[in-house]
């Protein structure tokens, strides 16, 4: 998903303008178990892909969404968090 959706001009522009992107890999690697615990804490789900928008000042989860999302719906998801 991230390889196809994130590079699209509208999505890439929104991410670069208003967000700090961080990726949490839970499907392997040396910190897999630690990453899974963090995903469960922030997202409340082990699903992949899972998108979480966190307020950097408070650490509060503003929005979260699981699964494959079409471009237009992903942009709505991003924009909705800016008004919260």
MOPAC internal coordinates of N, CA, C and O (Angstrom, degrees):
PM7 1SCF
backbone

  N    0.0000 0     0.00 0     0.00 0    0    0    0
  C    1.4570 1     0.00 0     0.00 0    1    0    0
  C    1.5253 1   110.30 1     0.00 0    2    1    0
  O    1.2310 1   120.37 1   129.44 1    3    2    1
  N    1.3053 1   116.89 1   -50.56 1    3    2    1
  C    1.4582 1   119.64 1  -176.29 1    5    3    2
  C    1.5183 1   111.76 1   -63.80 1    6    5    3
  O    1.2310 1   119.90 1   149.43 1    7    6    5
  N    1.3205 1   117.80 1   -30.57 1    7    6    5
  C    1.4646 1   120.22 1   179.65 1    9    7    6
  C    1.5225 1   112.02 1   -71.63 1   10    9    7
  O    1.2310 1   120.20 1   152.78 1   11   10    9
  N    1.3431 1   117.21 1   -27.22 1   11   10    9
  C    1.4596 1   121.21 1  -178.48 1   13   11   10
  C    1.5204 1   112.86 1   -97.01 1   14   13   11
  O    1.2310 1   120.29 1   143.16 1   15   14   13
  N    1.3178 1   117.05 1   -36.84 1   15   14   13
  C    1.4655 1   120.57 1  -173.46 1   17   15   14
  C    1.5285 1   113.06 1   -88.85 1   18   17   15
  O    1.2310 1   119.75 1   132.37 1   19   18   17
  N    1.3216 1   118.09 1   -47.63 1   19   18   17
  C    1.4627 1   120.89 1  -173.76 1   21   19   18
  C    1.5285 1   114.53 1   -61.79 1   22   21   19
  O    1.2310 1   118.87 1   146.71 1   23   22   21
  N    1.3310 1   119.77 1   -33.29 1   23   22   21
  C    1.4708 1   119.26 1   178.63 1   25   23   22
  C    1.5319 1   115.02 1   -76.00 1   26   25   23
  O    1.2310 1   119.39 1   166.78 1   27   26   25
  N    1.3329 1   118.77 1   -13.22 1   27   26   25
  C    1.4652 1   120.25 1  -179.54 1   29   27   26
  C    1.5250 1   108.64 1   -59.70 1   30   29   27
  O    1.2310 1   119.89 1   -42.57 1   31   30   29
  N    1.3237 1   117.82 1   137.43 1   31   30   29
  C    1.4714 1   121.22 1  -172.89 1   33   31   30
  C    1.5325 1   115.11 1   -50.86 1   34   33   31
  O    1.2310 1   119.64 1   134.11 1   35   34   33
  N    1.3190 1   118.28 1   -45.89 1   35   34   33
  C    1.4680 1   119.66 1  -177.74 1   37   35   34
  C    1.5321 1   111.34 1   -66.38 1   38   37   35
  O    1.2310 1   120.67 1   138.63 1   39   38   37
  N    1.3137 1   116.32 1   -41.37 1   39   38   37
  C    1.4657 1   120.62 1  -179.32 1   41   39   38
  C    1.5235 1   110.04 1   -70.59 1   42   41   39
  O    1.2310 1   120.57 1   132.33 1   43   42   41
  N    1.3244 1   116.52 1   -47.67 1   43   42   41
  C    1.4699 1   120.55 1   179.58 1   45   43   42
  C    1.5270 1   110.54 1   -58.78 1   46   45   43
  O    1.2310 1   120.43 1   138.52 1   47   46   45
  N    1.3157 1   116.79 1   -41.48 1   47   46   45
  C    1.4644 1   120.87 1   179.07 1   49   47   46
  C    1.5180 1   111.91 1   -63.13 1   50   49   47
  O    1.2310 1   120.42 1   135.65 1   51   50   49
  N    1.3277 1   116.80 1   -44.35 1   51   50   49
  C    1.4677 1   120.41 1   179.59 1   53   51   50
  C    1.5238 1   110.82 1   -65.13 1   54   53   51
  O    1.2310 1   120.30 1   137.29 1   55   54   53
  N    1.3198 1   117.04 1   -42.71 1   55   54   53
  C    1.4640 1   120.09 1  -179.64 1   57   55   54
  C    1.5226 1   111.39 1   -64.92 1   58   57   55
  O    1.2310 1   120.37 1   137.94 1   59   58   57
  N    1.3182 1   116.89 1   -42.06 1   59   58   57
  C    1.4697 1   120.44 1  -178.22 1   61   59   58
  C    1.5220 1   112.03 1   -70.15 1   62   61   59
  O    1.2310 1   120.46 1   146.53 1   63   62   61
  N    1.3189 1   116.73 1   -33.47 1   63   62   61
  C    1.4640 1   120.87 1  -175.58 1   65   63   62
  C    1.5294 1   112.78 1   -77.27 1   66   65   63
  O    1.2310 1   120.42 1   135.48 1   67   66   65
  N    1.3219 1   116.81 1   -44.52 1   67   66   65
  C    1.4588 1   119.73 1  -167.77 1   69   67   66
  C    1.5348 1   116.24 1  -118.87 1   70   69   67
  O    1.2310 1   119.90 1   179.12 1   71   70   69
  N    1.3220 1   117.80 1    -0.88 1   71   70   69
  C    1.4592 1   119.57 1  -172.79 1   73   71   70
  C    1.5214 1   112.44 1  -136.13 1   74   73   71
  O    1.2310 1   121.40 1   -21.57 1   75   74   73
  N    1.2986 1   114.93 1   158.43 1   75   74   73
  C    1.4589 1   122.37 1   167.92 1   77   75   74
  C    1.5147 1   104.56 1  -110.55 1   78   77   75
  O    1.2310 1   121.05 1   -64.74 1   79   78   77
  N    1.3072 1   115.60 1   115.26 1   79   78   77
  C    1.4578 1   120.42 1  -175.70 1   81   79   78
  C    1.5239 1   110.75 1   -84.04 1   82   81   79
  O    1.2310 1   121.49 1   -46.24 1   83   82   81
  N    1.3111 1   114.76 1   133.76 1   83   82   81
  C    1.4613 1   121.61 1   174.09 1   85   83   82
  C    1.5164 1   107.51 1  -135.39 1   86   85   83
  O    1.2310 1   120.70 1   -42.35 1   87   86   85
  N    1.2988 1   116.26 1   137.65 1   87   86   85
  C    1.4645 1   120.59 1   179.92 1   89   87   86
  C    1.5164 1   109.26 1  -115.55 1   90   89   87
  O    1.2310 1   121.61 1   -44.17 1   91   90   89
  N    1.2952 1   114.51 1   135.83 1   91   90   89
  C    1.4563 1   121.64 1  -179.23 1   93   91   90
  C    1.5314 1   106.79 1  -116.28 1   94   93   91
  O    1.2310 1   120.41 1   -69.16 1   95   94   93
  N    1.3086 1   116.83 1   110.84 1   95   94   93
  C    1.4631 1   121.15 1  -177.91 1   97   95   94
  C    1.5268 1   109.51 1   -92.51 1   98   97   95
  O    1.2310 1   121.68 1   -60.99 1   99   98   97
  N    1.3365 1   114.38 1   119.01 1   99   98   97
  C    1.4616 1   120.68 1  -176.63 1  101   99   98
  C    1.5221 1   111.97 1  -113.97 1  102  101   99
  O    1.2310 1   120.43 1  -169.77 1  103  102  101
  N    1.3093 1   116.78 1    10.23 1  103  102  101
  C    1.4653 1   120.08 1  -176.32 1  105  103  102
  C    1.5290 1   112.42 1  -114.51 1  106  105  103
  O    1.2310 1   120.68 1  -149.00 1  107  106  105
  N    1.3125 1   116.31 1    31.00 1  107  106  105
  C    1.4504 1   121.05 1   176.93 1  109  107  106
  C    1.5125 1   111.65 1   144.52 1  110  109  107
  O    1.2310 1   120.90 1    -3.00 1  111  110  109
  N    1.3086 1   115.89 1   177.00 1  111  110  109
  C    1.4513 1   120.92 1   178.23 1  113  111  110
  C    1.5103 1   112.63 1    97.73 1  114  113  111
  O    1.2310 1   120.76 1    -9.42 1  115  114  113
  N    1.3256 1   116.16 1   170.58 1  115  114  113
  C    1.4649 1   121.01 1  -174.82 1  117  115  114
  C    1.5203 1   114.74 1   -68.29 1  118  117  115
  O    1.2310 1   119.71 1   159.60 1  119  118  117
  N    1.3286 1   118.15 1   -20.40 1  119  118  117
  C    1.4781 1   120.77 1  -178.03 1  121  119  118
  C    1.5214 1   111.37 1  -113.73 1  122  121  119
  O    1.2310 1   120.71 1  -156.11 1  123  122  121
  N    1.3219 1   116.24 1    23.89 1  123  122  121
  C    1.4617 1   120.84 1  -175.64 1  125  123  122
  C    1.5314 1   112.44 1   -53.82 1  126  125  123
  O    1.2310 1   119.73 1   129.72 1  127  126  125
  N    1.3167 1   118.12 1   -50.28 1  127  126  125
  C    1.4653 1   121.02 1  -177.00 1  129  127  126
  C    1.5317 1   111.39 1   -64.89 1  130  129  127
  O    1.2310 1   119.99 1   137.19 1  131  130  129
  N    1.3101 1   117.62 1   -42.81 1  131  130  129
  C    1.4626 1   121.96 1   177.44 1  133  131  130
  C    1.5279 1   110.63 1   -62.06 1  134  133  131
  O    1.2310 1   120.60 1   137.92 1  135  134  133
  N    1.3275 1   116.46 1   -42.08 1  135  134  133
  C    1.4639 1   121.09 1   179.04 1  137  135  134
  C    1.5203 1   111.63 1   -66.02 1  138  137  135
  O    1.2310 1   120.33 1   140.86 1  139  138  137
  N    1.3218 1   116.98 1   -39.14 1  139  138  137
  C    1.4717 1   119.81 1   177.76 1  141  139  138
  C    1.5347 1   111.03 1   -62.39 1  142  141  139
  O    1.2310 1   120.70 1   138.60 1  143  142  141
  N    1.3229 1   116.27 1   -41.40 1  143  142  141
  C    1.4678 1   119.83 1   178.52 1  145  143  142
  C    1.5239 1   110.99 1   -63.58 1  146  145  143
  O    1.2310 1   120.17 1   138.62 1  147  146  145
  N    1.3325 1   117.29 1   -41.38 1  147  146  145
  C    1.4592 1   120.85 1   178.67 1  149  147  146
  C    1.5254 1   110.86 1   -65.22 1  150  149  147
  O    1.2310 1   120.29 1   139.29 1  151  150  149
  N    1.3314 1   117.05 1   -40.71 1  151  150  149
  C    1.4587 1   119.78 1   177.55 1  153  151  150
  C    1.5209 1   110.53 1   -62.42 1  154  153  151
  O    1.2310 1   120.27 1   136.13 1  155  154  153
  N    1.3113 1   117.09 1   -43.87 1  155  154  153
  C    1.4655 1   120.33 1   179.50 1  157  155  154
  C    1.5291 1   110.14 1   -62.40 1  158  157  155
  O    1.2310 1   120.04 1   140.90 1  159  158  157
  N    1.3195 1   117.52 1   -39.10 1  159  158  157
  C    1.4695 1   121.84 1   179.43 1  161  159  158
  C    1.5250 1   111.64 1   -65.69 1  162  161  159
  O    1.2310 1   120.04 1   132.78 1  163  162  161
  N    1.3187 1   117.52 1   -47.22 1  163  162  161
  C    1.4652 1   121.37 1  -174.99 1  165  163  162
  C    1.5252 1   112.65 1   -83.45 1  166  165  163
  O    1.2310 1   120.45 1   140.60 1  167  166  165
  N    1.3389 1   116.75 1   -39.40 1  167  166  165
  C    1.4568 1   120.20 1  -174.85 1  169  167  166
  C    1.5258 1   112.78 1   -97.51 1  170  169  167
  O    1.2310 1   120.84 1   153.21 1  171  170  169
  N    1.3241 1   116.00 1   -26.79 1  171  170  169
  C    1.4573 1   118.63 1  -176.68 1  173  171  170
  C    1.5170 1   112.35 1    74.78 1  174  173  171
  O    1.2310 1   120.73 1  -161.68 1  175  174  173
  N    1.3314 1   116.21 1    18.32 1  175  174  173
  C    1.4561 1   120.67 1  -176.64 1  177  175  174
  C    1.5287 1   110.05 1  -157.34 1  178  177  175
  O    1.2310 1   120.52 1   -32.85 1  179  178  177
  N    1.3309 1   116.61 1   147.15 1  179  178  177
  C    1.4604 1   119.97 1   175.19 1  181  179  178
  C    1.5300 1   112.89 1   -91.07 1  182  181  179
  O    1.2310 1   119.87 1  -175.01 1  183  182  181
  N    1.3266 1   117.85 1     4.99 1  183  182  181
  C    1.4711 1   121.97 1  -174.64 1  185  183  182
  C    1.5261 1   112.14 1   -61.76 1  186  185  183
  O    1.2310 1   121.13 1   -31.29 1  187  186  185
  N    1.3085 1   115.45 1   148.71 1  187  186  185
  C    1.4690 1   122.88 1   173.73 1  189  187  186
  C    1.5109 1   108.96 1  -133.47 1  190  189  187
  O    1.2310 1   119.07 1   -44.76 1  191  190  189
  N    1.3101 1   119.39 1   135.24 1  191  190  189
  C    1.4554 1   125.73 1    -5.29 1  193  191  190
  C    1.5248 1   111.00 1   -75.60 1  194  193  191
  O    1.2310 1   121.36 1   -24.49 1  195  194  193
  N    1.3128 1   115.00 1   155.51 1  195  194  193
  C    1.4512 1   121.79 1   177.93 1  197  195  194
  C    1.5209 1   107.42 1  -138.75 1  198  197  195
  O    1.2310 1   120.52 1   -49.84 1  199  198  197
  N    1.3083 1   116.62 1   130.16 1  199  198  197
  C    1.4598 1   122.02 1  -177.26 1  201  199  198
  C    1.5184 1   109.07 1  -112.73 1  202  201  199
  O    1.2310 1   120.74 1   -49.13 1  203  202  201
  N    1.3179 1   116.18 1   130.87 1  203  202  201
  C    1.4609 1   121.97 1  -179.46 1  205  203  202
  C    1.5209 1   108.00 1  -132.22 1  206  205  203
  O    1.2310 1   120.53 1   -48.01 1  207  206  205
  N    1.3105 1   116.58 1   131.99 1  207  206  205
  C    1.4582 1   121.93 1   175.07 1  209  207  206
  C    1.5194 1   107.11 1  -110.55 1  210  209  207
  O    1.2310 1   121.24 1   -58.15 1  211  210  209
  N    1.3294 1   115.23 1   121.85 1  211  210  209
  C    1.4567 1   122.13 1  -175.31 1  213  211  210
  C    1.5237 1   109.22 1  -118.13 1  214  213  211
  O    1.2310 1   120.85 1   -45.58 1  215  214  213
  N    1.3212 1   115.97 1   134.42 1  215  214  213
  C    1.4596 1   120.77 1   175.51 1  217  215  214
  C    1.5291 1   107.76 1   -69.14 1  218  217  215
  O    1.2310 1   119.76 1   -59.03 1  219  218  217
  N    1.3356 1   118.07 1   120.97 1  219  218  217
  C    1.4613 1   119.78 1  -176.48 1  221  219  218
  C    1.5291 1   113.76 1   -69.09 1  222  221  219
  O    1.2310 1   119.92 1   159.70 1  223  222  221
  N    1.3051 1   117.77 1   -20.30 1  223  222  221
  C    1.4662 1   120.90 1  -179.67 1  225  223  222
  C    1.5287 1   112.11 1   -80.99 1  226  225  223
  O    1.2310 1   120.85 1   141.21 1  227  226  225
  N    1.3327 1   115.99 1   -38.79 1  227  226  225
  C    1.4599 1   120.35 1  -173.35 1  229  227  226
  C    1.5244 1   113.96 1  -109.40 1  230  229  227
  O    1.2310 1   120.35 1   159.74 1  231  230  229
  N    1.3384 1   116.93 1   -20.26 1  231  230  229
  C    1.4558 1   120.77 1  -175.16 1  233  231  230
  C    1.5202 1   112.57 1    79.96 1  234  233  231
  O    1.2310 1   120.48 1  -176.94 1  235  234  233
  N    1.3231 1   116.69 1     3.06 1  235  234  233
  C    1.4668 1   121.93 1  -179.44 1  237  235  234
  C    1.5252 1   110.12 1   -72.16 1  238  237  235
  O    1.2310 1   120.86 1   -43.88 1  239  238  237
  N    1.3251 1   115.96 1   136.12 1  239  238  237
  C    1.4631 1   121.21 1   174.76 1  241  239  238
  C    1.5258 1   107.35 1   -75.84 1  242  241  239
  O    1.2310 1   120.62 1   -61.46 1  243  242  241
  N    1.3291 1   116.41 1   118.54 1  243  242  241
  C    1.4663 1   121.48 1  -179.25 1  245  243  242
  C    1.5209 1   112.16 1   -87.94 1  246  245  243
  O    1.2310 1   120.91 1   137.76 1  247  246  245
  N    1.3122 1   115.86 1   -42.24 1  247  246  245
  C    1.4659 1   121.04 1  -178.41 1  249  247  246
  C    1.5144 1   108.49 1  -150.81 1  250  249  247
  O    1.2310 1   121.31 1   -26.27 1  251  250  249
  N    1.3383 1   115.10 1   153.73 1  251  250  249
  C    1.4522 1   119.96 1   174.29 1  253  251  250
  C    1.5188 1   109.00 1  -153.44 1  254  253  251
  O    1.2310 1   121.88 1   -30.98 1  255  254  253
  N    1.3153 1   114.01 1   149.02 1  255  254  253
  C    1.4573 1   119.49 1  -176.45 1  257  255  254
  C    1.5240 1   108.31 1  -155.36 1  258  257  255
  O    1.2310 1   120.96 1   -41.93 1  259  258  257
  N    1.3129 1   115.77 1   138.07 1  259  258  257
  C    1.4638 1   121.50 1   179.82 1  261  259  258
  C    1.5208 1   110.29 1  -108.21 1  262  261  259
  O    1.2310 1   121.62 1   -25.33 1  263  262  261
  N    1.3202 1   114.51 1   154.67 1  263  262  261
  C    1.4569 1   121.05 1   170.31 1  265  263  262
  C    1.5101 1   114.69 1    90.63 1  266  265  263
  O    1.2310 1   122.31 1    -1.74 1  267  266  265
  N    1.3144 1   113.18 1   178.26 1  267  266  265
  C    1.4591 1   121.20 1   179.20 1  269  267  266
  C    1.5192 1   109.34 1   -73.16 1  270  269  267
  O    1.2310 1   120.65 1   -48.10 1  271  270  269
  N    1.3215 1   116.36 1   131.90 1  271  270  269
  C    1.4608 1   121.60 1  -175.28 1  273  271  270
  C    1.5279 1   108.51 1  -126.83 1  274  273  271
  O    1.2310 1   119.60 1   -50.72 1  275  274  273
  N    1.3294 1   118.37 1   129.28 1  275  274  273
  C    1.4652 1   119.67 1   174.89 1  277  275  274
  C    1.5334 1   110.64 1   -62.75 1  278  277  275
  O    1.2310 1   120.57 1   -23.13 1  279  278  277
  N    1.3069 1   116.52 1   156.87 1  279  278  277
  C    1.4678 1   121.94 1  -175.57 1  281  279  278
  C    1.5301 1   112.73 1   -52.89 1  282  281  279
  O    1.2310 1   119.87 1   131.03 1  283  282  281
  N    1.3118 1   117.85 1   -48.97 1  283  282  281
  C    1.4718 1   120.53 1  -177.55 1  285  283  282
  C    1.5253 1   111.33 1   -61.31 1  286  285  283
  O    1.2310 1   120.07 1   138.43 1  287  286  285
  N    1.3062 1   117.47 1   -41.57 1  287  286  285
  C    1.4687 1   121.12 1   179.51 1  289  287  286
  C    1.5302 1   111.09 1   -68.98 1  290  289  287
  O    1.2310 1   120.26 1   144.45 1  291  290  289
  N    1.3381 1   117.12 1   -35.55 1  291  290  289
  C    1.4573 1   120.00 1   178.18 1  293  291  290
  C    1.5281 1   110.34 1   -66.38 1  294  293  291
  O    1.2310 1   120.31 1   139.90 1  295  294  293
  N    1.3234 1   117.02 1   -40.10 1  295  294  293
  C    1.4653 1   120.45 1   177.43 1  297  295  294
  C    1.5321 1   110.74 1   -64.34 1  298  297  295
  O    1.2310 1   120.04 1   141.34 1  299  298  297
  N    1.3292 1   117.53 1   -38.66 1  299  298  297
  C    1.4694 1   120.62 1   175.20 1  301  299  298
  C    1.5249 1   110.32 1   -61.89 1  302  301  299
  O    1.2310 1   120.80 1   137.78 1  303  302  301
  N    1.3178 1   116.08 1   -42.22 1  303  302  301
  C    1.4635 1   122.06 1   177.75 1  305  303  302
  C    1.5252 1   110.49 1   -58.66 1  306  305  303
  O    1.2310 1   120.05 1   133.67 1  307  306  305
  N    1.3266 1   117.50 1   -46.33 1  307  306  305
  C    1.4511 1   121.78 1   178.96 1  309  307  306
  C    1.5248 1   111.39 1   -64.36 1  310  309  307
  O    1.2310 1   120.53 1   130.69 1  311  310  309
  N    1.3131 1   116.58 1   -49.31 1  311  310  309
  C    1.4697 1   120.85 1  -176.32 1  313  311  310
  C    1.5359 1   111.29 1   -63.91 1  314  313  311
  O    1.2310 1   120.45 1   144.19 1  315  314  313
  N    1.3153 1   116.74 1   -35.81 1  315  314  313
  C    1.4611 1   120.23 1  -179.74 1  317  315  314
  C    1.5105 1   113.05 1   -61.84 1  318  317  315
  O    1.2310 1   120.63 1   148.72 1  319  318  317
  N    1.3254 1   116.40 1   -31.28 1  319  318  317
  C    1.4610 1   118.98 1  -178.86 1  321  319  318
  C    1.5133 1   112.18 1   -73.59 1  322  321  319
  O    1.2310 1   119.92 1   156.75 1  323  322  321
  N    1.3256 1   117.75 1   -23.25 1  323  322  321
  C    1.4560 1   120.69 1  -179.55 1  325  323  322
  C    1.5260 1   112.26 1   -70.81 1  326  325  323
  O    1.2310 1   120.43 1   156.25 1  327  326  325
  N    1.3271 1   116.78 1   -23.75 1  327  326  325
  C    1.4535 1   120.45 1  -178.62 1  329  327  326
  C    1.5285 1   112.14 1   -91.31 1  330  329  327
  O    1.2310 1   120.38 1   177.02 1  331  330  329
  N    1.3160 1   116.89 1    -2.98 1  331  330  329
  C    1.4836 1   119.86 1  -177.64 1  333  331  330
  C    1.4992 1   111.11 1   -93.82 1  334  333  331
  O    1.2310 1   120.10 1   180.00 1  335  334  333

